[in-house]
Amino acid sequence: MKITLPLTKEKIQKLKAGDSLELSGVLYTARDAAHKRLFEMIKRQEPLPFDLKDACIYYVGPTPAPPNRTVGSAGPTTSMRMDAYAPLLYDLGVSATMGKGYRSQEVLDAIQRNKACYLVCIGGAGALLSQCIKKSECIASPDLGTEAIYRFEVKDFPCIVAVDAKGESLY
């Protein structure tokens, strides 16, 4: 199913665990260190580098771009490492997170409470996934290198709904 981002509540309500998606639009990246910074910014009530409302956060640390490419390998990282931060981000408007692996009960509760979703990508397919990234821009924390926060413009980025808004899960 082709989906144009952002993932609004209306779009998410139509998704079911197990659905295969091709996303086009804007994804934001954040891994462990970036999540810690976002959390600290929220606690200090500082402006965030992107609007959380209906945002989709991809748990990835893209490798440097080889010649004539937008990014290098851009495969998903293990999602549970962000589980301490995910419930707050869902509560503040994030509509989806994307990575690999299962999530904690606290994250599952936040997904259902906020009528959001969790998406997964195939691990080990980073070189193939990177071909769907048409534009990449570092928007925050460049000192973190590949763990900085990026704004990706993607076309037909493949993923699967692992947890839907009703709490149904592939796991």
N, C-alpha and C positions, 0 to 999 in steps of 0.2 A: 504494500500500500504506500503510495507516494504521499508525503506530508510536507507542507510548507511551514517552516518555523516562523514565528514562535508557536509553541504548543500551548494554546489557550485551553481553558477548562472545557469548552465545548468540544474541541478536537479530542482531548484526552478521554472524555466520557464515551467516545465511540471505540476506543482501543480495548483489546482484550489480551490477557497474558497469552503469549505464543504468537501474536501477530508479528509478521515480518514487515519492517518499515524501510523506506528510503527517504531520508531527511534532506531537505534543501532549505537554505537560509543561514541564520547565524547561530553558532554554538560558542560557548565560552569555555575555556579550559581552566582547570584548577586541580592541583594535586595537593599532597600533604602540607607543604610549606605555605602554599597560597591560601589554603583553607584556614590555616592558623592566622595568617595576616587578615583575611576577611573577617574572621571572628573577632580579632582585636579591634579592627576598624568599627565593627558594629557595636562592640562594647563601649568604645569611645565616642560613638555617634558621629563618626566622620563620614563624609561622602564616599560611596563605593565606586569602583571603577566601571561598573555596569549596573543597569537596572535589573533587580532580581525578579520583578514581575514577569511571569511566564517564561523566564530564562531556562535554558537547558545547559547544564554544566557537564562537560565531558572530562572524565578523569584521565588525563593524558599528559605526558611530558614529551612533546615532539622533539625528535632529534634535529640537528641543524640541517638545513636544506642543501642538497647537492646541487650542482649547476643545473639551471633551467627547471628547477622544481620549486614549489611553494614552501614545502616542509619536507623533512626526512620522514622516517618511520613515525607513525602516529597511532600506535596500538593502545588499547585500553589498559589501565592499571587496576589493581585489586581495589574494589570499591569499599570494602569494610574498613580500610584505613581512614576513610573520611566519615565514618559513622558517628563520631563524636560531634561533628559539625553539621551533618546533613539535616537533622530534625529542625534546627533553628532556621536554616536556609529555606527549607520547605515552608515553614511557618511564615517566613518573610516574603513568600511569593514565587520561589523557584518551582517550576512546573514539572521538571524532569532532571534526573541525573543519569549519567551513562558511564558504565565501566564494565567490569567483569566480576563474577562471583556473587555470592549471596549477601544479604544485608541483615543487620541486627533487628530485633523486635521493635526497638525504639524508632528505627528508620521506617520499618513497615507500618507502624502506627501513624507516623507523621505523613506518610504517603496517603494512607486512607483518610486521615483527618482532613488533609488539604486537597483531596481529590486530584492527586498528582500521579506520577508514574516513575518507574525505574526501568531503564533500558540497558541492554547488554550488547556488546560487540564481541566478535570472535578474537580471542587472544591469539597472538602469533601472526596476525594478518596486518600488522602495522604498515608495511610497505604498500599493500593493496589499498588499505583505508586512506592512506595519504593521497592517493590519486583522486579522491573525492573532495579534497580540500583545495578550493580554488583561490582563496586569499587568506593570508595570516598576518595579524598585526598584534604586536605586544602592546597591551593596554595598561599593565600595572606590574610592578615588582620585577623589572628587568634584571635586577641583581640576583634573582633566583635562577637565572639561566633557563634551562628547559622547563623548570617548574614555575616560571613566570605565568601571569594570566594573559592569555591570548584571546583574540576575537577571530574565530574562523568563519569564513563563508564557505559553505559546503553545498555540493550538488549530489543528490542520490546517494547519500551516506547510509550504508546498510546497518541496521540494528534490529533487535528483537525486543518486544515488550516482555520484560521479565516479571514485573509486578504492575498490575493495573490499578485504576482508581478505586476499585471495589476491594482491593486487597488480595485478589487472586494472584497466585505466584507459580512460576515454573519450578521453583525450588520446593 
